[in-house]
Amino acid sequence: MSVRVLNPNAEVLNKTAALHMTINAAKGLQDVLKSNLGPKGTIKMLVGGSGDIKLTKDGNTLLKEMQIQNPTAIMIARTAVAQDDISGDGTTSTVIFIGELMKQSERCIDEGMHPRVLVDGFEIAKRATLQFLDNFKTPVVMGDEPDKEILKMVARTTLRTKLYEGLADQLTDIVVNSVLCIRKPEEGIDLFMVEIMHMRHKFDVDTRLVEGLVLDHGSRHPDMKRRAENCHILTCNVSLEYEKSEINAGFFYSNAEQREAMVTAERKSVDERVQKIIDLKNKVCAGNDNNFVIINQKGIDPPSLDLLAREGIIALRRAKRRNMERLVLACGGEAVNSVDELTPESLGWAGLVYEHVLGEEKYTFVEQVKNPNSCTILIKGPNDHTIAQIKDAVRDGLRSVKNTIEDECVVLGAGAFEVAARQHLLNEVKKTVQGRAQLGVEAFANALLVVPKTLAENAGLDTQDVIISLTSEHDKGNVVGLNIEDGEPIDPQLAGIFDNYSVKRQLINSGPVIASQLLLVDEVIRAGRNMRKPT
Amino acid sequence: MQPYGIQSMLKDGYRHLSGLDEAVIKNIEACKELSTITRTSLGPNGMNKMVINHLDKLFVTNDAGTIVNELEIQHPAAKILVLAAKAQQEEIGDGANLTISFAGELLQNAGALIRAGLHPSDIITGYNKAITKTVEILEQLVESGSETMDVRNKDEVVFRMRAAVASKQFGQEEIICSLVADACIQVCPKNPTNFNVDNVRVAKLLGGGLHNSCIVRGMVLKSDAVGSIKRMEKAKVAVFAGGVDTNATETKGTVLIHSAEQLENYAKTEEAKVEELIKAVAESGAKVIVSGGSVGEMALHFCERYKIMVLKISSKFELRRFCRTAGAVAHLKLSRPSPDDLGYVDSIAVEEIGGVTVTIARNEQGGNSISAVVLRGSTDSILDDLERAVDDGVNTYMAMCRDSRIVPGAAATEIELAQRLKEYANAETGLHSHAILKYAESFQFVPQTLADNAGLDAMEIIASLYTGHGSGNTKLGIDLEEGACKDVSETKVWDLFATKLFALKYASDAACTVLRVDQIIMAKQAGGPRRDLAAAAGAGAEED
């Protein structure tokens, strides 16, 4: 070469080499995530730098924890993470779909086709598939009373791909009920209003839904009650501790009396605030045996706690901000920022408040609330990795229920949509396309099959047999999915396997886009560093 | 060309294991290794292990919980077992060894099944069915009449506690059990389910022997009194959490003195103030002051003058316990306590036991919410081991307060479970029935290990156990002393139902989790220089 334009250390891959690198990376990533898909997918164990263990089946978690370095793989991983951000599920499908698109393209390219032609075909196929999806979806009416059964089916489909069956079925009810609990007509669903709390205790099947709130701290005074019924709840954000002034202040004194006076004066303003709360307590609790609970976002110092404890008030300090919001939704009342104008109306109500101690950790349960608009999913498990696994699954489950309510429709699952879409592309769309772009459409159509294929593979079934029996059923006009237990076609509607519309939509939207981008790469330049690992 | 596969995509130092051979079998091997370590410690004749942890602290114990804790297991799969054992330890406080050993045995048998060609998912299905069935059978095996018990009856308590303590301190279980039972019964609240393990304290004092151990109704503090008054009988106690000293302000203060006169007067006002406070305390009737913080020189002086004994307890939790013992309410600042807030102790005295100065607060009637077991032993490690046995005993007491049901011990339950599960497996169809069968066989390791550890012929014992159980004697267990099979009602070896249930459930949970994993992605070891390297470097430096 006569003139080098690049830094001599830079590495350049061009034309075919670049294309093969990207294709290989995509296929490699697909191989890693493939075994995750579906209820029969296997678990991956991730071991962190400090030896901590994480077990997961969730593609999103896996991609996050794996710390991928290959540039192509990073691009795909980002798409998958975007998928998760938008729809909360379908990361694994995205990765394997992109991988499969690349694989199909590789075959065509090896036969001498130009990537550009394929990309054109992808674009046509993508639009057609999205159109098909809109016709294919099953509308669900979400009036004031959403159909619980369908929500359960969607949640179950999602959860079963993350956890083993028994636990998934139990979580289904929890997830659906919690979303319905926080749902308000005319407003979007804010999943943050579902608090997810975990306790390292007992077994994973002891996970339950608490209609109310669970806080992960307890009262800090030994004499406060551990359990109280019929409680008025004051949610406040008032500092009940002595705060040093901003300026650097000091004072001079010449005898002990003066100092004593100063000590009392310092406490005075805090004590007054505490006294106001005590007055309110006496007002609402006079003549009955109701209890009074303060949950404060700011601190409460030991002398104030002592005063409150003597009045029989339970006080919790330093509650999390997000819990303050949830607390008001769960118990009613309002969060007060000043104790000056306290009224009984600003108080919330809970039938039962109790403390649960687990070793060093304390938990406070606020239960039996009236008309809760916030609730807590209390995850239990014997060890941290079980809890983390359930937590990820619950999050995905919540998202899927929310998506269904917002989409007002679902898509038949178990690979039924993919097979149907492929038949549609091959039988209808392909004929309308002129020229070589047909091949692109065909590649796209075949790539769709990767979902049922992988499902079958993970269940230990024969891939070819399965695909043939599925496609032949579809040719007869029956919409069927794959029964992973015996490899026979089933009607997903009867089996109750439904996927989210938005998940599928996002998947079909983003997959081809990223695949097209990767296909059109014809040069990879990395400045100054060797792309391969030094071996 | 870019290398193909996942390895190329990960950061340097990452390791990736996948597939049956690389991940599953390797995991099983690792877990097997771990369980072989703990297995020999199972049962009363279990061997002790000597473990030296990374801080060079020596442990001589046969308590599996401690062993695995100090071993610092690195292998991820083995770690799952350790976590299961820890969960068991936290939940029940006993049976950690059973959890690890049983999980190890289950995995070993799963390994055999995998080599025979079974898919892990079939094994998991089988194991899950087996554990459900096991729980069912276990409930049937509960000794009738054991559902209710009087947790204040010492005989009944000892009866249930014996096996648990004996597995830690064989031969000394009678002494320990009676100590623990006494201590527990004493502090047992009105509603036994609220029993708090924390209320039975253990004080370890070097010297003497186990026979010198005793129980104190009250607390044993390993510290001296602050002042010169060392003994007080039938005294009222005032507790101050914030320390006994002059009050300080939050804002920084400076003493402003204009003249020499003022200087003199200042000290006097200071003195007068402290005297006033101490006098107030003394007038309230308190004869003992317990401080949670520092005790000022001047305050101490006045305390001595008013004949008040002063104690310092700096641990917040210890102070709270003291409050419970004496029935006192802690005050934050030094002030006149109201009569209701004062506590009462029968006697509080500084004594010397085995060269250690201890303060013993006794409260024979009233309060009674704390009791202390004073353990004596010749070395630190013996004391530590005794403490673990006592802890196990106390935890067993807590477990029996919640669920007093018992099942036959000495491997009788295990053999019965094995027998009935085998029948169940034979009735099942499908590949997973093999797994259930193996699950049943796994129970055999308990009698086998017990016999092995006692130096008996395991085969013979197991065979005669099976015959006995086959002919309907569900309570036939091993009598380790005679080396023969005997009815457990005679040998009085009973295990708590809850301990067994949780141990078995945690074990099969852990085993299934390990089997479910087919890929492991390991990050590079993080942080600091490795210990062995540093040690090697240190040794090298010495040689130079």
Interface residues (C-beta under 8 A of the other chain):
Chain A: L13 A17 H20 M21 N24 A25 K27 G28 L29 D31 V32 S35 K40 T42 I43 K44 M45 L46 V47 G48 G49 S50 G51 I53 L55 E65 M66 Q67 I68 Q69 N70 A73 Y164 G166 R200 H201 K202 F203 D204 P222 D223 Y242 K244 S245 A249 G250 F251 F252 Y253 S254 N255 A256 E257 R259 E260 M262 V263 E266 P302 P303 D306 L358 G359 P382 N383 D384 H385 T386 G460 M531 R532 K533
Chain B: M1 Q2 P3 Y4 G5 I6 S8 M9 L10 K11 D12 Y14 A23 Q74 P76 A77 K79 I80 L83 A84 K86 A87 E90 E91 H119 S121 N128 A241 G242 T246 N247 A248 T249 E250 T251 K252 G253 T254 V255 L256 I257 H258 Q262 N265 Y266 T269 E270 A272 K273 R320 C323 V329 A330 L332 K333 K505 Y506 D509 T513 R516 V517 D518 Q519 I520 I521 M522 A523 K524 Q525 A526 G527
